[in-house]
């Protein structure tokens, strides 16, 4: 399940299946290394990767975030619910104060911030109880 949580509530550890004796021999042999993530108050889960999401309560809009970073904003079409996006495509995420999440890309040497809205939302209340 994809989630966006405040980083201070997240503990991330390296997970090596080859050392996990609770797995079958085949699973220990063939499963790739991953990340074990624990959100405060929840049981640990294993994920293939975790992506950083920049957030500031001062970013009321995407334009405010781009200005704060000193970048020119370029918006693309929103990401579709059925669109498959691999981790190699994603270069970063930004969350703004209204809970909207954007995929971000910065072409090398460019002062542009290229964004696309994601079909997920950040729950700002997660910051309050962190």
Helices and strands as residue ranges (DSSP letters): G 7-9, E 10-15, G 17-19, H 25-30, E 34-39, E 45-47, E 53-55, H 62-69, E 72-75, E 93-95, E 100-105, E 112-121, H 125-128
